[in-house]
Amino acid sequence: MQSPTTTITATIHNSNLTPNFPPKFPPNPLRFRPEFFNRRSITSMTSTFDRFKVNSKLDNSTDEFLTVTEYAGKGGANVGDDLVVLFTHLEYAFKKIAALVASPVNSSLGKSSGGGQAVESGRDKPKPLDIVSNEIILSSLRNSGKVAVMASEEDDAPVWITDNAPFVVVTDPLDGSRNIDASIPTGTIFGIYNRLTEIDNLPTEEKALLNSLQSGNRLIAAGYVLYSSATILCTTFGSGAHAFTLDHSTGDFVLTHPDIKIPPRGQIYSVNDARYFDWPEGLRRYIDTIRQGKGKFPKKYSARYICSLVADFHRTLMYGGVAMNPRDHLRLVYEANPLSFVAEQAGGKGSDGKNRILSIQPVKLHQRLPLFLGSPEDIEELESYGDVQQTVNPGYDV
């Protein structure tokens, strides 16, 4: 069976694209070209665009865009050179995945050779596009020289990369890949820890696992990338949450949403309502109450559900409310922990329905749990219903 990488290469060669390399791209139709306008029209356009200008500087001192590398360095978080280097390589991986997701080639890679059942370790059965995304991230982490261990949703066990490197990276390389054929948003989730130097004397396999099973309280950075109408990298270094949008004209992620604050309460809930009759009594009462406007917030809630964790969480972060999966389905290490860290840095909460996510100690790499993310008042109200974790799991196969 051919590897996904071989499939991509063969597809490109069969399309006769190689003889005309490098390609000649047409002029960017969005580029502002003053020679096409007289001075009066330029003044008018500038005035018009100023009203829609996005301030990307935390100090409001300039209109220049701040890139994620500049922000991570002395321009913002000042996290240190090693983490800046790591983020530079992560950015490269995210751009490659964004291009792959948007490519015509992915129509074949997005399909699985079988159903979506989990494999023995508890992982979902990987699809070729998941595997390629995983390889892209692993290659970038190797090239950075800054990562000792990578733990991924696509690997049964953590991968030891570089001795004495300072960081550990956990990741879901391509969340929501089953939605690729329908062009529904997908995403990458990641978290970064410091390497546990006190266990360096242990065997490689053992120290790789222990480094990957750190509590979410020990995260030093985390984030997600949303591949949608725009490619958005939302990240935190432990001092607020900030979102950077990929500028395709320069190839940079530029700061467009500084210091994100999730509303204390929203008016949107995100969950698969088709599972209503499998839910526990507490969760059903909560949903029935808020959508009738009879909860602590006296307005009726609306339902919005994409079935793509990154997309549902991103909307919740922007507008408030709660995004949830009440059954033991989402992974603590590389989904729940990183997203909960981002949520808390934006003033929100991450819970399993009873406990704060970041306080839970992982015991297995692919450990699953219920996940509730969102506005602090919404999460507190939901938890007050007590019985919100779904224990009935008929084994949905979609």
Disulfide bonds with the S-S distance in Angstrom:
none
